[in-house]
Amino acid sequence: MSTLYIFSKPLSHYCTNALENLISSDDTVLLVGDACYNIKQYRQFSAALHLLKEDATARAITLSEYDVDIDYNQFVELTLTSQNTITW
């Protein structure tokens, strides 16, 4: 795993063209906070897409079979095993 990108806002808050050129196929994307609402739109950036379970539950987001939710302990593990972490 190369870089972990952590997004906390809806995709409309960011410039998607810049993200398309920045995030590579071996990077991981983690959605926290209100970014969880846009899971379908964020899928375009990475096959390794995760949601923070507590944030998705707090927002009553129903996950599909393709969605991966992680808890805080797994969140910490992702940050420790990533070469770089970028929070948006």
PDB file of N, CA, C and O in Angstrom, chain B, residues numbered from 101:
ATOM      1  N   MET B 101       0.847  -1.167   0.000  1.00  0.00           N
ATOM      2  CA  MET B 101       0.000   0.000   0.000  1.00  0.00           C
ATOM      3  C   MET B 101       0.893   1.230   0.000  1.00  0.00           C
ATOM      4  O   MET B 101       1.852   1.314   0.767  1.00  0.00           O
ATOM      5  N   SER B 102       0.585   2.139  -0.825  1.00  0.00           N
ATOM      6  CA  SER B 102       1.413   3.317  -0.990  1.00  0.00           C
ATOM      7  C   SER B 102       0.949   4.476  -0.111  1.00  0.00           C
ATOM      8  O   SER B 102       1.615   4.819   0.866  1.00  0.00           O
ATOM      9  N   THR B 103      -0.181   5.074  -0.451  1.00  0.00           N
ATOM     10  CA  THR B 103      -0.667   6.245   0.271  1.00  0.00           C
ATOM     11  C   THR B 103      -2.101   6.015   0.729  1.00  0.00           C
ATOM     12  O   THR B 103      -2.913   5.435   0.009  1.00  0.00           O
ATOM     13  N   LEU B 104      -2.395   6.477   1.936  1.00  0.00           N
ATOM     14  CA  LEU B 104      -3.751   6.446   2.468  1.00  0.00           C
ATOM     15  C   LEU B 104      -4.313   7.853   2.363  1.00  0.00           C
ATOM     16  O   LEU B 104      -3.755   8.793   2.929  1.00  0.00           O
ATOM     17  N   TYR B 105      -5.413   8.000   1.641  1.00  0.00           N
ATOM     18  CA  TYR B 105      -6.111   9.276   1.506  1.00  0.00           C
ATOM     19  C   TYR B 105      -7.348   9.233   2.384  1.00  0.00           C
ATOM     20  O   TYR B 105      -8.182   8.338   2.245  1.00  0.00           O
ATOM     21  N   ILE B 106      -7.470  10.193   3.286  1.00  0.00           N
ATOM     22  CA  ILE B 106      -8.598  10.256   4.196  1.00  0.00           C
ATOM     23  C   ILE B 106      -9.441  11.480   3.836  1.00  0.00           C
ATOM     24  O   ILE B 106      -8.965  12.614   3.879  1.00  0.00           O
ATOM     25  N   PHE B 107     -10.688  11.230   3.484  1.00  0.00           N
ATOM     26  CA  PHE B 107     -11.609  12.298   3.094  1.00  0.00           C
ATOM     27  C   PHE B 107     -12.698  12.434   4.152  1.00  0.00           C
ATOM     28  O   PHE B 107     -13.248  11.440   4.627  1.00  0.00           O
ATOM     29  N   SER B 108     -13.000  13.679   4.515  1.00  0.00           N
ATOM     30  CA  SER B 108     -14.016  13.922   5.539  1.00  0.00           C
ATOM     31  C   SER B 108     -15.205  14.728   5.030  1.00  0.00           C
ATOM     32  O   SER B 108     -16.164  14.954   5.768  1.00  0.00           O
ATOM     33  N   LYS B 109     -15.148  15.160   3.781  1.00  0.00           N
ATOM     34  CA  LYS B 109     -16.226  15.982   3.227  1.00  0.00           C
ATOM     35  C   LYS B 109     -16.788  15.336   1.960  1.00  0.00           C
ATOM     36  O   LYS B 109     -16.131  14.489   1.354  1.00  0.00           O
ATOM     37  N   PRO B 110     -17.995  15.729   1.559  1.00  0.00           N
ATOM     38  CA  PRO B 110     -18.563  15.198   0.316  1.00  0.00           C
ATOM     39  C   PRO B 110     -17.643  15.491  -0.873  1.00  0.00           C
ATOM     40  O   PRO B 110     -16.881  16.458  -0.853  1.00  0.00           O
ATOM     41  N   LEU B 111     -17.721  14.672  -1.877  1.00  0.00           N
ATOM     42  CA  LEU B 111     -16.848  14.790  -3.050  1.00  0.00           C
ATOM     43  C   LEU B 111     -16.981  16.140  -3.732  1.00  0.00           C
ATOM     44  O   LEU B 111     -16.010  16.632  -4.308  1.00  0.00           O
ATOM     45  N   SER B 112     -18.152  16.750  -3.682  1.00  0.00           N
ATOM     46  CA  SER B 112     -18.360  18.043  -4.330  1.00  0.00           C
ATOM     47  C   SER B 112     -17.489  19.142  -3.724  1.00  0.00           C
ATOM     48  O   SER B 112     -17.311  20.195  -4.336  1.00  0.00           O
ATOM     49  N   HIS B 113     -16.959  18.914  -2.561  1.00  0.00           N
ATOM     50  CA  HIS B 113     -16.086  19.890  -1.905  1.00  0.00           C
ATOM     51  C   HIS B 113     -14.689  19.944  -2.546  1.00  0.00           C
ATOM     52  O   HIS B 113     -13.974  20.935  -2.396  1.00  0.00           O
ATOM     53  N   TYR B 114     -14.312  18.888  -3.251  1.00  0.00           N
ATOM     54  CA  TYR B 114     -12.968  18.760  -3.822  1.00  0.00           C
ATOM     55  C   TYR B 114     -12.992  18.886  -5.342  1.00  0.00           C
ATOM     56  O   TYR B 114     -14.037  18.732  -5.974  1.00  0.00           O
ATOM     57  N   CYS B 115     -11.849  19.163  -5.907  1.00  0.00           N
ATOM     58  CA  CYS B 115     -11.681  19.183  -7.360  1.00  0.00           C
ATOM     59  C   CYS B 115     -11.415  17.753  -7.817  1.00  0.00           C
ATOM     60  O   CYS B 115     -10.321  17.227  -7.613  1.00  0.00           O
ATOM     61  N   THR B 116     -12.415  17.123  -8.436  1.00  0.00           N
ATOM     62  CA  THR B 116     -12.277  15.714  -8.804  1.00  0.00           C
ATOM     63  C   THR B 116     -11.198  15.481  -9.859  1.00  0.00           C
ATOM     64  O   THR B 116     -10.581  14.416  -9.875  1.00  0.00           O
ATOM     65  N   ASN B 117     -10.962  16.440 -10.729  1.00  0.00           N
ATOM     66  CA  ASN B 117      -9.897  16.268 -11.727  1.00  0.00           C
ATOM     67  C   ASN B 117      -8.539  16.124 -11.060  1.00  0.00           C
ATOM     68  O   ASN B 117      -7.718  15.309 -11.480  1.00  0.00           O
ATOM     69  N   ALA B 118      -8.307  16.901 -10.039  1.00  0.00           N
ATOM     70  CA  ALA B 118      -7.038  16.817  -9.319  1.00  0.00           C
ATOM     71  C   ALA B 118      -6.914  15.473  -8.609  1.00  0.00           C
ATOM     72  O   ALA B 118      -5.835  14.881  -8.588  1.00  0.00           O
ATOM     73  N   LEU B 119      -8.009  14.987  -8.029  1.00  0.00           N
ATOM     74  CA  LEU B 119      -7.971  13.709  -7.327  1.00  0.00           C
ATOM     75  C   LEU B 119      -7.714  12.556  -8.286  1.00  0.00           C
ATOM     76  O   LEU B 119      -6.980  11.626  -7.951  1.00  0.00           O
ATOM     77  N   GLU B 120      -8.303  12.603  -9.464  1.00  0.00           N
ATOM     78  CA  GLU B 120      -8.101  11.550 -10.458  1.00  0.00           C
ATOM     79  C   GLU B 120      -6.628  11.416 -10.832  1.00  0.00           C
ATOM     80  O   GLU B 120      -6.139  10.312 -11.073  1.00  0.00           O
ATOM     81  N   ASN B 121      -5.929  12.542 -10.878  1.00  0.00           N
ATOM     82  CA  ASN B 121      -4.515  12.530 -11.249  1.00  0.00           C
ATOM     83  C   ASN B 121      -3.606  12.244 -10.061  1.00  0.00           C
ATOM     84  O   ASN B 121      -2.429  11.937 -10.250  1.00  0.00           O
ATOM     85  N   LEU B 122      -4.121  12.337  -8.861  1.00  0.00           N
ATOM     86  CA  LEU B 122      -3.312  12.179  -7.668  1.00  0.00           C
ATOM     87  C   LEU B 122      -3.361  10.762  -7.105  1.00  0.00           C
ATOM     88  O   LEU B 122      -2.329  10.214  -6.717  1.00  0.00           O
ATOM     89  N   ILE B 123      -4.536  10.175  -7.059  1.00  0.00           N
ATOM     90  CA  ILE B 123      -4.720   8.869  -6.432  1.00  0.00           C
ATOM     91  C   ILE B 123      -4.426   7.765  -7.447  1.00  0.00           C
ATOM     92  O   ILE B 123      -5.015   7.729  -8.528  1.00  0.00           O
ATOM     93  N   SER B 124      -3.511   6.867  -7.087  1.00  0.00           N
ATOM     94  CA  SER B 124      -3.163   5.765  -7.983  1.00  0.00           C
ATOM     95  C   SER B 124      -3.912   4.496  -7.584  1.00  0.00           C
ATOM     96  O   SER B 124      -4.547   4.443  -6.531  1.00  0.00           O
ATOM     97  N   SER B 125      -3.832   3.491  -8.425  1.00  0.00           N
ATOM     98  CA  SER B 125      -4.611   2.265  -8.219  1.00  0.00           C
ATOM     99  C   SER B 125      -4.165   1.477  -6.984  1.00  0.00           C
ATOM    100  O   SER B 125      -4.950   0.689  -6.457  1.00  0.00           O
ATOM    101  N   ASP B 126      -2.945   1.663  -6.513  1.00  0.00           N
ATOM    102  CA  ASP B 126      -2.505   0.929  -5.326  1.00  0.00           C
ATOM    103  C   ASP B 126      -2.659   1.732  -4.036  1.00  0.00           C
ATOM    104  O   ASP B 126      -2.198   1.298  -2.980  1.00  0.00           O
ATOM    105  N   ASP B 127      -3.301   2.897  -4.113  1.00  0.00           N
ATOM    106  CA  ASP B 127      -3.572   3.707  -2.927  1.00  0.00           C
ATOM    107  C   ASP B 127      -4.883   3.271  -2.278  1.00  0.00           C
ATOM    108  O   ASP B 127      -5.715   2.610  -2.899  1.00  0.00           O
ATOM    109  N   THR B 128      -5.042   3.653  -1.031  1.00  0.00           N
ATOM    110  CA  THR B 128      -6.250   3.346  -0.273  1.00  0.00           C
ATOM    111  C   THR B 128      -6.973   4.641   0.050  1.00  0.00           C
ATOM    112  O   THR B 128      -6.345   5.655   0.356  1.00  0.00           O
ATOM    113  N   VAL B 129      -8.299   4.601  -0.020  1.00  0.00           N
ATOM    114  CA  VAL B 129      -9.134   5.756   0.314  1.00  0.00           C
ATOM    115  C   VAL B 129      -9.996   5.376   1.512  1.00  0.00           C
ATOM    116  O   VAL B 129     -10.641   4.328   1.524  1.00  0.00           O
ATOM    117  N   LEU B 130      -9.994   6.250   2.522  1.00  0.00           N
ATOM    118  CA  LEU B 130     -10.822   6.064   3.703  1.00  0.00           C
ATOM    119  C   LEU B 130     -11.783   7.239   3.817  1.00  0.00           C
ATOM    120  O   LEU B 130     -11.370   8.398   3.779  1.00  0.00           O
ATOM    121  N   LEU B 131     -13.064   6.930   3.957  1.00  0.00           N
ATOM    122  CA  LEU B 131     -14.081   7.966   4.109  1.00  0.00           C
ATOM    123  C   LEU B 131     -14.498   8.056   5.566  1.00  0.00           C
ATOM    124  O   LEU B 131     -14.850   7.058   6.195  1.00  0.00           O
ATOM    125  N   VAL B 132     -14.451   9.275   6.088  1.00  0.00           N
ATOM    126  CA  VAL B 132     -14.884   9.535   7.457  1.00  0.00           C
ATOM    127  C   VAL B 132     -15.878  10.695   7.414  1.00  0.00           C
ATOM    128  O   VAL B 132     -15.958  11.415   6.418  1.00  0.00           O
ATOM    129  N   GLY B 133     -16.617  10.867   8.475  1.00  0.00           N
ATOM    130  CA  GLY B 133     -17.540  11.994   8.555  1.00  0.00           C
ATOM    131  C   GLY B 133     -18.533  12.017   7.404  1.00  0.00           C
ATOM    132  O   GLY B 133     -19.051  10.979   6.991  1.00  0.00           O
ATOM    133  N   ASP B 134     -18.791  13.223   6.889  1.00  0.00           N
ATOM    134  CA  ASP B 134     -19.783  13.391   5.826  1.00  0.00           C
ATOM    135  C   ASP B 134     -19.346  12.821   4.477  1.00  0.00           C
ATOM    136  O   ASP B 134     -20.172  12.700   3.572  1.00  0.00           O
ATOM    137  N   ALA B 135     -18.090  12.474   4.325  1.00  0.00           N
ATOM    138  CA  ALA B 135     -17.648  11.841   3.076  1.00  0.00           C
ATOM    139  C   ALA B 135     -18.326  10.484   2.882  1.00  0.00           C
ATOM    140  O   ALA B 135     -18.448  10.009   1.752  1.00  0.00           O
ATOM    141  N   CYS B 136     -18.760   9.869   3.957  1.00  0.00           N
ATOM    142  CA  CYS B 136     -19.436   8.563   3.867  1.00  0.00           C
ATOM    143  C   CYS B 136     -20.695   8.626   3.017  1.00  0.00           C
ATOM    144  O   CYS B 136     -21.099   7.618   2.437  1.00  0.00           O
ATOM    145  N   TYR B 137     -21.322   9.797   2.932  1.00  0.00           N
ATOM    146  CA  TYR B 137     -22.530   9.934   2.125  1.00  0.00           C
ATOM    147  C   TYR B 137     -22.269   9.697   0.641  1.00  0.00           C
ATOM    148  O   TYR B 137     -23.187   9.331  -0.092  1.00  0.00           O
ATOM    149  N   ASN B 138     -21.042   9.896   0.189  1.00  0.00           N
ATOM    150  CA  ASN B 138     -20.717   9.823  -1.238  1.00  0.00           C
ATOM    151  C   ASN B 138     -19.887   8.606  -1.613  1.00  0.00           C
ATOM    152  O   ASN B 138     -19.035   8.692  -2.497  1.00  0.00           O
ATOM    153  N   ILE B 139     -20.112   7.499  -0.972  1.00  0.00           N
ATOM    154  CA  ILE B 139     -19.287   6.320  -1.234  1.00  0.00           C
ATOM    155  C   ILE B 139     -19.311   5.912  -2.702  1.00  0.00           C
ATOM    156  O   ILE B 139     -18.274   5.530  -3.244  1.00  0.00           O
ATOM    157  N   LYS B 140     -20.451   5.983  -3.351  1.00  0.00           N
ATOM    158  CA  LYS B 140     -20.538   5.582  -4.753  1.00  0.00           C
ATOM    159  C   LYS B 140     -19.652   6.457  -5.639  1.00  0.00           C
ATOM    160  O   LYS B 140     -19.015   5.955  -6.565  1.00  0.00           O
ATOM    161  N   GLN B 141     -19.608   7.745  -5.363  1.00  0.00           N
ATOM    162  CA  GLN B 141     -18.800   8.657  -6.172  1.00  0.00           C
ATOM    163  C   GLN B 141     -17.308   8.464  -5.899  1.00  0.00           C
ATOM    164  O   GLN B 141     -16.491   8.604  -6.810  1.00  0.00           O
ATOM    165  N   TYR B 142     -16.949   8.146  -4.666  1.00  0.00           N
ATOM    166  CA  TYR B 142     -15.538   7.957  -4.330  1.00  0.00           C
ATOM    167  C   TYR B 142     -14.967   6.658  -4.901  1.00  0.00           C
ATOM    168  O   TYR B 142     -13.749   6.523  -5.015  1.00  0.00           O
ATOM    169  N   ARG B 143     -15.817   5.709  -5.258  1.00  0.00           N
ATOM    170  CA  ARG B 143     -15.334   4.428  -5.799  1.00  0.00           C
ATOM    171  C   ARG B 143     -14.489   4.595  -7.062  1.00  0.00           C
ATOM    172  O   ARG B 143     -13.658   3.739  -7.364  1.00  0.00           O
ATOM    173  N   GLN B 144     -14.687   5.665  -7.788  1.00  0.00           N
ATOM    174  CA  GLN B 144     -13.944   5.880  -9.025  1.00  0.00           C
ATOM    175  C   GLN B 144     -12.443   6.037  -8.784  1.00  0.00           C
ATOM    176  O   GLN B 144     -11.651   5.885  -9.714  1.00  0.00           O
ATOM    177  N   PHE B 145     -12.045   6.338  -7.553  1.00  0.00           N
ATOM    178  CA  PHE B 145     -10.643   6.630  -7.285  1.00  0.00           C
ATOM    179  C   PHE B 145      -9.826   5.432  -6.834  1.00  0.00           C
ATOM    180  O   PHE B 145      -8.619   5.391  -7.070  1.00  0.00           O
ATOM    181  N   SER B 146     -10.451   4.463  -6.195  1.00  0.00           N
ATOM    182  CA  SER B 146      -9.674   3.344  -5.663  1.00  0.00           C
ATOM    183  C   SER B 146     -10.554   2.126  -5.435  1.00  0.00           C
ATOM    184  O   SER B 146     -11.701   2.238  -5.004  1.00  0.00           O
ATOM    185  N   ALA B 147      -9.995   0.963  -5.734  1.00  0.00           N
ATOM    186  CA  ALA B 147     -10.688  -0.285  -5.422  1.00  0.00           C
ATOM    187  C   ALA B 147     -10.588  -0.569  -3.923  1.00  0.00           C
ATOM    188  O   ALA B 147     -11.411  -1.296  -3.366  1.00  0.00           O
ATOM    189  N   ALA B 148      -9.579   0.006  -3.277  1.00  0.00           N
ATOM    190  CA  ALA B 148      -9.389  -0.145  -1.834  1.00  0.00           C
ATOM    191  C   ALA B 148     -10.051   1.038  -1.134  1.00  0.00           C
ATOM    192  O   ALA B 148      -9.387   1.980  -0.701  1.00  0.00           O
ATOM    193  N   LEU B 149     -11.368   0.963  -1.038  1.00  0.00           N
ATOM    194  CA  LEU B 149     -12.158   2.043  -0.451  1.00  0.00           C
ATOM    195  C   LEU B 149     -12.776   1.542   0.855  1.00  0.00           C
ATOM    196  O   LEU B 149     -13.413   0.489   0.890  1.00  0.00           O
ATOM    197  N   HIS B 150     -12.579   2.309   1.919  1.00  0.00           N
ATOM    198  CA  HIS B 150     -13.083   1.936   3.240  1.00  0.00           C
ATOM    199  C   HIS B 150     -13.894   3.080   3.837  1.00  0.00           C
ATOM    200  O   HIS B 150     -13.686   4.246   3.501  1.00  0.00           O
ATOM    201  N   LEU B 151     -14.817   2.731   4.724  1.00  0.00           N
ATOM    202  CA  LEU B 151     -15.591   3.710   5.490  1.00  0.00           C
ATOM    203  C   LEU B 151     -15.334   3.455   6.965  1.00  0.00           C
ATOM    204  O   LEU B 151     -15.183   2.311   7.392  1.00  0.00           O
ATOM    205  N   LEU B 152     -15.286   4.515   7.727  1.00  0.00           N
ATOM    206  CA  LEU B 152     -15.196   4.357   9.169  1.00  0.00           C
ATOM    207  C   LEU B 152     -16.582   3.933   9.669  1.00  0.00           C
ATOM    208  O   LEU B 152     -17.562   4.662   9.515  1.00  0.00           O
ATOM    209  N   LYS B 153     -16.640   2.760  10.259  1.00  0.00           N
ATOM    210  CA  LYS B 153     -17.907   2.143  10.654  1.00  0.00           C
ATOM    211  C   LYS B 153     -18.750   3.056  11.543  1.00  0.00           C
ATOM    212  O   LYS B 153     -19.953   3.193  11.320  1.00  0.00           O
ATOM    213  N   GLU B 154     -18.144   3.670  12.527  1.00  0.00           N
ATOM    214  CA  GLU B 154     -18.883   4.520  13.446  1.00  0.00           C
ATOM    215  C   GLU B 154     -19.522   5.714  12.729  1.00  0.00           C
ATOM    216  O   GLU B 154     -20.639   6.112  13.061  1.00  0.00           O
ATOM    217  N   ASP B 155     -18.815   6.284  11.747  1.00  0.00           N
ATOM    218  CA  ASP B 155     -19.358   7.424  11.008  1.00  0.00           C
ATOM    219  C   ASP B 155     -20.485   7.003  10.071  1.00  0.00           C
ATOM    220  O   ASP B 155     -21.474   7.722   9.928  1.00  0.00           O
ATOM    221  N   ALA B 156     -20.345   5.856   9.441  1.00  0.00           N
ATOM    222  CA  ALA B 156     -21.406   5.360   8.563  1.00  0.00           C
ATOM    223  C   ALA B 156     -22.661   5.019   9.375  1.00  0.00           C
ATOM    224  O   ALA B 156     -23.779   5.307   8.947  1.00  0.00           O
ATOM    225  N   THR B 157     -22.475   4.419  10.523  1.00  0.00           N
ATOM    226  CA  THR B 157     -23.605   4.069  11.387  1.00  0.00           C
ATOM    227  C   THR B 157     -24.305   5.322  11.904  1.00  0.00           C
ATOM    228  O   THR B 157     -25.534   5.380  11.935  1.00  0.00           O
ATOM    229  N   ALA B 158     -23.534   6.314  12.305  1.00  0.00           N
ATOM    230  CA  ALA B 158     -24.112   7.561  12.824  1.00  0.00           C
ATOM    231  C   ALA B 158     -24.941   8.283  11.773  1.00  0.00           C
ATOM    232  O   ALA B 158     -25.851   9.041  12.107  1.00  0.00           O
ATOM    233  N   ARG B 159     -24.625   8.045  10.490  1.00  0.00           N
ATOM    234  CA  ARG B 159     -25.338   8.701   9.401  1.00  0.00           C
ATOM    235  C   ARG B 159     -26.375   7.781   8.749  1.00  0.00           C
ATOM    236  O   ARG B 159     -26.948   8.116   7.712  1.00  0.00           O
ATOM    237  N   ALA B 160     -26.609   6.629   9.361  1.00  0.00           N
ATOM    238  CA  ALA B 160     -27.600   5.649   8.888  1.00  0.00           C
ATOM    239  C   ALA B 160     -27.351   5.254   7.434  1.00  0.00           C
ATOM    240  O   ALA B 160     -28.292   5.136   6.650  1.00  0.00           O
ATOM    241  N   ILE B 161     -26.091   5.051   7.079  1.00  0.00           N
ATOM    242  CA  ILE B 161     -25.727   4.664   5.722  1.00  0.00           C
ATOM    243  C   ILE B 161     -25.762   3.144   5.623  1.00  0.00           C
ATOM    244  O   ILE B 161     -25.110   2.440   6.394  1.00  0.00           O
ATOM    245  N   THR B 162     -26.531   2.658   4.665  1.00  0.00           N
ATOM    246  CA  THR B 162     -26.608   1.229   4.414  1.00  0.00           C
ATOM    247  C   THR B 162     -25.496   0.836   3.454  1.00  0.00           C
ATOM    248  O   THR B 162     -25.381   1.391   2.362  1.00  0.00           O
ATOM    249  N   LEU B 163     -24.694  -0.109   3.864  1.00  0.00           N
ATOM    250  CA  LEU B 163     -23.556  -0.535   3.049  1.00  0.00           C
ATOM    251  C   LEU B 163     -23.962  -1.659   2.114  1.00  0.00           C
ATOM    252  O   LEU B 163     -24.790  -2.503   2.456  1.00  0.00           O
ATOM    253  N   SER B 164     -23.370  -1.658   0.938  1.00  0.00           N
ATOM    254  CA  SER B 164     -23.591  -2.764   0.004  1.00  0.00           C
ATOM    255  C   SER B 164     -22.581  -3.865   0.303  1.00  0.00           C
ATOM    256  O   SER B 164     -21.709  -3.708   1.158  1.00  0.00           O
ATOM    257  N   GLU B 165     -22.703  -4.954  -0.393  1.00  0.00           N
ATOM    258  CA  GLU B 165     -21.768  -6.064  -0.184  1.00  0.00           C
ATOM    259  C   GLU B 165     -20.345  -5.710  -0.599  1.00  0.00           C
ATOM    260  O   GLU B 165     -19.401  -6.384  -0.187  1.00  0.00           O
ATOM    261  N   TYR B 166     -20.176  -4.667  -1.404  1.00  0.00           N
ATOM    262  CA  TYR B 166     -18.855  -4.257  -1.880  1.00  0.00           C
ATOM    263  C   TYR B 166     -18.177  -3.256  -0.945  1.00  0.00           C
ATOM    264  O   TYR B 166     -16.979  -2.998  -1.069  1.00  0.00           O
ATOM    265  N   ASP B 167     -18.938  -2.700  -0.020  1.00  0.00           N
ATOM    266  CA  ASP B 167     -18.403  -1.685   0.874  1.00  0.00           C
ATOM    267  C   ASP B 167     -17.660  -2.330   2.041  1.00  0.00           C
ATOM    268  O   ASP B 167     -18.094  -3.345   2.585  1.00  0.00           O
ATOM    269  N   VAL B 168     -16.547  -1.730   2.410  1.00  0.00           N
ATOM    270  CA  VAL B 168     -15.743  -2.239   3.514  1.00  0.00           C
ATOM    271  C   VAL B 168     -15.747  -1.203   4.624  1.00  0.00           C
ATOM    272  O   VAL B 168     -15.255  -0.088   4.453  1.00  0.00           O
ATOM    273  N   ASP B 169     -16.312  -1.588   5.775  1.00  0.00           N
ATOM    274  CA  ASP B 169     -16.283  -0.678   6.904  1.00  0.00           C
ATOM    275  C   ASP B 169     -15.213  -1.150   7.890  1.00  0.00           C
ATOM    276  O   ASP B 169     -15.010  -2.348   8.084  1.00  0.00           O
ATOM    277  N   ILE B 170     -14.542  -0.191   8.500  1.00  0.00           N
ATOM    278  CA  ILE B 170     -13.489  -0.511   9.451  1.00  0.00           C
ATOM    279  C   ILE B 170     -13.744   0.253  10.749  1.00  0.00           C
ATOM    280  O   ILE B 170     -14.383   1.305  10.752  1.00  0.00           O
ATOM    281  N   ASP B 171     -13.237  -0.295  11.844  1.00  0.00           N
ATOM    282  CA  ASP B 171     -13.386   0.386  13.129  1.00  0.00           C
ATOM    283  C   ASP B 171     -12.139   1.230  13.402  1.00  0.00           C
ATOM    284  O   ASP B 171     -11.228   1.287  12.576  1.00  0.00           O
ATOM    285  N   TYR B 172     -12.106   1.873  14.545  1.00  0.00           N
ATOM    286  CA  TYR B 172     -10.992   2.764  14.861  1.00  0.00           C
ATOM    287  C   TYR B 172      -9.655   2.029  14.958  1.00  0.00           C
ATOM    288  O   TYR B 172      -8.624   2.575  14.564  1.00  0.00           O
ATOM    289  N   ASN B 173      -9.656   0.811  15.471  1.00  0.00           N
ATOM    290  CA  ASN B 173      -8.409   0.043  15.556  1.00  0.00           C
ATOM    291  C   ASN B 173      -7.856  -0.256  14.166  1.00  0.00           C
ATOM    292  O   ASN B 173      -6.649  -0.159  13.943  1.00  0.00           O
ATOM    293  N   GLN B 174      -8.727  -0.618  13.238  1.00  0.00           N
ATOM    294  CA  GLN B 174      -8.298  -0.870  11.860  1.00  0.00           C
ATOM    295  C   GLN B 174      -7.847   0.430  11.184  1.00  0.00           C
ATOM    296  O   GLN B 174      -6.941   0.416  10.351  1.00  0.00           O
ATOM    297  N   PHE B 175      -8.474   1.541  11.541  1.00  0.00           N
ATOM    298  CA  PHE B 175      -8.086   2.850  11.037  1.00  0.00           C
ATOM    299  C   PHE B 175      -6.636   3.140  11.445  1.00  0.00           C
ATOM    300  O   PHE B 175      -5.830   3.578  10.624  1.00  0.00           O
ATOM    301  N   VAL B 176      -6.323   2.898  12.688  1.00  0.00           N
ATOM    302  CA  VAL B 176      -4.951   3.109  13.168  1.00  0.00           C
ATOM    303  C   VAL B 176      -3.984   2.203  12.417  1.00  0.00           C
ATOM    304  O   VAL B 176      -2.903   2.642  12.023  1.00  0.00           O
ATOM    305  N   GLU B 177      -4.361   0.944  12.215  1.00  0.00           N
ATOM    306  CA  GLU B 177      -3.515   0.003  11.469  1.00  0.00           C
ATOM    307  C   GLU B 177      -3.244   0.505  10.048  1.00  0.00           C
ATOM    308  O   GLU B 177      -2.119   0.415   9.558  1.00  0.00           O
ATOM    309  N   LEU B 178      -4.279   1.032   9.394  1.00  0.00           N
ATOM    310  CA  LEU B 178      -4.093   1.576   8.041  1.00  0.00           C
ATOM    311  C   LEU B 178      -3.067   2.706   8.029  1.00  0.00           C
ATOM    312  O   LEU B 178      -2.218   2.774   7.140  1.00  0.00           O
ATOM    313  N   THR B 179      -3.150   3.580   9.007  1.00  0.00           N
ATOM    314  CA  THR B 179      -2.206   4.699   9.046  1.00  0.00           C
ATOM    315  C   THR B 179      -0.783   4.213   9.318  1.00  0.00           C
ATOM    316  O   THR B 179       0.178   4.779   8.797  1.00  0.00           O
ATOM    317  N   LEU B 180      -0.652   3.173  10.127  1.00  0.00           N
ATOM    318  CA  LEU B 180       0.678   2.662  10.447  1.00  0.00           C
ATOM    319  C   LEU B 180       1.311   1.879   9.301  1.00  0.00           C
ATOM    320  O   LEU B 180       2.534   1.864   9.162  1.00  0.00           O
ATOM    321  N   THR B 181       0.495   1.235   8.489  1.00  0.00           N
ATOM    322  CA  THR B 181       1.034   0.418   7.407  1.00  0.00           C
ATOM    323  C   THR B 181       1.162   1.171   6.084  1.00  0.00           C
ATOM    324  O   THR B 181       1.708   0.633   5.121  1.00  0.00           O
ATOM    325  N   SER B 182       0.673   2.392   6.024  1.00  0.00           N
ATOM    326  CA  SER B 182       0.777   3.199   4.815  1.00  0.00           C
ATOM    327  C   SER B 182       2.101   3.958   4.813  1.00  0.00           C
ATOM    328  O   SER B 182       2.578   4.405   5.856  1.00  0.00           O
ATOM    329  N   GLN B 183       2.680   4.093   3.634  1.00  0.00           N
ATOM    330  CA  GLN B 183       3.914   4.873   3.520  1.00  0.00           C
ATOM    331  C   GLN B 183       3.637   6.349   3.771  1.00  0.00           C
ATOM    332  O   GLN B 183       4.428   7.032   4.421  1.00  0.00           O
ATOM    333  N   ASN B 184       2.515   6.838   3.255  1.00  0.00           N
ATOM    334  CA  ASN B 184       2.115   8.230   3.410  1.00  0.00           C
ATOM    335  C   ASN B 184       0.641   8.278   3.783  1.00  0.00           C
ATOM    336  O   ASN B 184      -0.133   7.391   3.424  1.00  0.00           O
ATOM    337  N   THR B 185       0.263   9.324   4.508  1.00  0.00           N
ATOM    338  CA  THR B 185      -1.137   9.553   4.839  1.00  0.00           C
ATOM    339  C   THR B 185      -1.450  11.006   4.530  1.00  0.00           C
ATOM    340  O   THR B 185      -0.765  11.917   4.994  1.00  0.00           O
ATOM    341  N   ILE B 186      -2.504  11.212   3.732  1.00  0.00           N
ATOM    342  CA  ILE B 186      -2.934  12.562   3.392  1.00  0.00           C
ATOM    343  C   ILE B 186      -4.388  12.723   3.794  1.00  0.00           C
ATOM    344  O   ILE B 186      -5.255  11.963   3.361  1.00  0.00           O
ATOM    345  N   THR B 187      -4.643  13.719   4.624  1.00  0.00           N
ATOM    346  CA  THR B 187      -6.004  13.988   5.078  1.00  0.00           C
ATOM    347  C   THR B 187      -6.535  15.219   4.383  1.00  0.00           C
ATOM    348  O   THR B 187      -5.890  16.267   4.366  1.00  0.00           O
ATOM    349  N   TRP B 188      -7.714  15.085   3.809  1.00  0.00           N
ATOM    350  CA  TRP B 188      -8.347  16.196   3.079  1.00  0.00           C
ATOM    351  C   TRP B 188      -9.473  16.747   3.892  1.00  0.00           C
ATOM    352  O   TRP B 188     -10.141  17.688   3.464  1.00  0.00           O
TER     353      TRP B 188
END
